[in-house]
Structures are given as structure tokens and as C-alpha cells.
Amino acid sequence: SDLVLYEVSVDGKTFIPLPKVKNPIAEDDWTVTRHNFTSRFYPKKIRYIHIVGKTKKYCPEWHKGHGNQLFIFCDEITVK
């Protein structure tokens, strides 16, 4: 399923996973939209963040790009 994985680290070698964030937008929804994939956690001392977006590898049969590789586009990343 489509989701975003976050991992944090102090040293850049040992990463601690944060709760996974699921994508609530239907895969056949063609509306141009923005969505924040927010992960909240207790404050920790961190220096590095891994962010991984997971989706299917290829466009599904009903998709106009059927058979082609899927892409994920990210516009902004905000860390507070």
C-alpha cells in the first residue's frame, strides 16, 4: 500500500523508525491536491532523517500510463 516511512538518527548510521503514515488519497483520484504526510513523535535529539515514499512499481491496468513505472513527486519537506 502507499505510505511514507520516516526514520531518525543521531549519528547517521543507526536509524529509529517512526510510525508509518498511510496515504488516504484514492489511487484513481486525479484531482490536483496537496496533502501533508505528518509524523508526530516525542521530541528527541536527531540530526538525520530518512524519508521514504512507497508505492506500487508500475501503473495499474486502468491507468493511462499502464505498464510504465510509477513516480512519486515531493515538493516540500518541513521539519519543526
Buried (B, 14 or more C-beta within 10 A) or exposed (E): EBEBBBBBBEEEEEBEEBEBBEBEEEBEEEEEEEEEBEBEEEEEEBEEBEBEBEBEEEBEEEBEEEEEEBEEEEEEEEEE
